[in-house]
Amino acid sequence: MTVLDNCGRTLESDVLCTVLTEPYYKDRLLGVNRTMSAPTTTTWVATGNNLLVKGDLSSRTLLCRIDPQYEHAEQRELQINLHEEVPRRRGELVVAALTIIRALLVSRDTAADTGLWAI
């Protein structure tokens, strides 16, 4: 996972569009006459307050907005005790996580067969 934390500007990048779309990113190394290639098998996350996504990148992103409905979200009290709830539901949560991973693997197999890449 790659996190671009606390982005203070508009997010717009042709290079990032390529990285999100292609299975490998290729570019020339700075200072030398050699090309590098790296797999792009990572999940990209960008965080920021009122983050804007522009250009072709907007069709390659999933925008999520979190509104805790509190001025000071760190002071809110949760209705659930995670220290109790997570161990109690461990089996259910593990099954859900493994289902997500399995779906990713199946989608990649299907995408490879069709010549298209998912995720």
C-alpha positions as CSV (number, residue, x, y, z in Angstrom):
1,M,0.0,0.0,0.0
2,T,1.2,3.4,-0.9
3,V,-0.2,6.4,1.1
4,L,-0.1,10.0,-0.1
5,D,-0.9,11.5,3.2
6,N,-2.5,14.9,3.8
7,C,-2.5,16.1,0.2
8,G,-2.9,19.9,0.4
9,R,-3.4,20.5,-3.3
10,T,-5.4,19.2,-6.2
11,L,-4.4,15.7,-7.1
12,E,-3.5,15.5,-10.8
13,S,-0.8,13.3,-12.4
14,D,-0.3,11.7,-15.8
15,V,2.3,9.4,-14.2
16,L,-0.1,8.3,-11.4
17,C,-2.8,7.6,-14.1
18,T,-0.3,5.3,-15.8
19,V,0.7,3.6,-12.5
20,L,-3.0,3.0,-11.7
21,T,-3.8,1.6,-15.1
22,E,-0.8,-0.5,-16.3
23,P,0.6,-3.7,-14.7
24,Y,4.2,-2.2,-14.9
25,Y,5.5,1.3,-14.9
26,K,8.5,2.0,-17.1
27,D,10.6,5.2,-17.1
28,R,14.2,6.4,-17.6
29,L,16.3,6.7,-14.5
30,L,17.5,10.2,-13.8
31,G,21.1,10.8,-14.6
32,V,21.7,7.7,-16.6
33,N,20.7,6.4,-20.0
34,R,18.8,3.3,-18.6
35,T,15.2,2.4,-18.3
36,M,13.7,0.9,-15.2
37,S,10.5,-1.2,-14.8
38,A,8.5,-1.8,-11.6
39,P,5.3,-3.7,-11.0
40,T,2.4,-1.5,-10.0
41,T,0.8,-4.1,-7.7
42,T,0.0,-1.7,-4.9
43,T,-3.1,0.0,-3.5
44,W,-2.8,3.7,-3.6
45,V,-4.5,5.9,-1.0
46,A,-4.5,9.7,-0.9
47,T,-5.8,11.6,2.1
48,G,-6.5,15.3,2.6
49,N,-9.0,17.8,3.7
50,N,-11.4,18.6,0.9
51,L,-9.1,16.8,-1.6
52,L,-9.8,17.5,-5.2
53,V,-9.0,15.0,-8.0
54,K,-8.7,16.4,-11.5
55,G,-8.1,15.3,-15.1
56,D,-8.0,11.6,-16.1
57,L,-7.2,10.7,-12.6
58,S,-10.8,11.4,-11.6
59,S,-12.0,8.4,-13.5
60,R,-9.5,6.2,-11.8
61,T,-10.3,7.0,-8.2
62,L,-12.9,6.2,-5.7
63,L,-13.7,9.2,-3.6
64,C,-14.7,8.6,0.1
65,R,-15.7,11.3,2.5
66,I,-15.7,10.8,6.2
67,D,-18.0,13.0,8.2
68,P,-18.0,12.2,11.9
69,Q,-20.6,14.9,12.5
70,Y,-18.4,16.3,15.3
71,E,-16.3,19.4,15.4
72,H,-13.6,17.4,17.3
73,A,-13.9,13.8,16.1
74,E,-11.2,12.6,18.4
75,Q,-13.4,13.3,21.4
76,R,-16.5,11.3,20.3
77,E,-17.4,8.2,22.1
78,L,-18.0,5.0,20.1
79,Q,-21.0,2.9,20.7
80,I,-18.9,-0.3,20.4
81,N,-15.9,-1.5,22.3
82,L,-13.5,-2.8,19.6
83,H,-11.3,-4.5,22.1
84,E,-14.3,-6.8,22.9
85,E,-16.1,-6.9,19.6
86,V,-13.2,-7.8,17.2
87,P,-12.0,-10.9,19.2
88,R,-15.7,-12.0,19.5
89,R,-16.2,-11.7,15.7
90,R,-12.7,-12.8,14.7
91,G,-13.9,-15.7,12.6
92,E,-16.4,-13.7,10.7
93,L,-13.9,-10.9,10.1
94,V,-11.2,-13.3,8.8
95,V,-13.7,-14.9,6.4
96,A,-14.7,-11.5,5.1
97,A,-11.0,-10.5,4.6
98,L,-10.2,-13.8,2.8
99,T,-13.3,-13.3,0.6
100,I,-12.0,-9.9,-0.5
101,I,-8.6,-11.4,-1.3
102,R,-10.1,-14.3,-3.2
103,A,-12.3,-11.9,-5.2
104,L,-9.2,-9.9,-6.2
105,L,-7.4,-13.0,-7.3
106,V,-10.3,-14.2,-9.4
107,S,-10.8,-10.8,-11.0
108,R,-7.1,-10.7,-11.9
109,D,-7.3,-14.2,-13.4
110,T,-10.4,-13.2,-15.4
111,A,-8.8,-9.9,-16.5
112,A,-5.6,-11.7,-17.6
113,D,-7.7,-14.1,-19.7
114,T,-9.5,-11.2,-21.4
115,G,-6.4,-8.9,-21.7
116,L,-8.0,-6.4,-19.3
117,W,-6.8,-5.6,-15.8
118,A,-9.0,-5.0,-12.9
119,I,-8.1,-3.1,-9.8
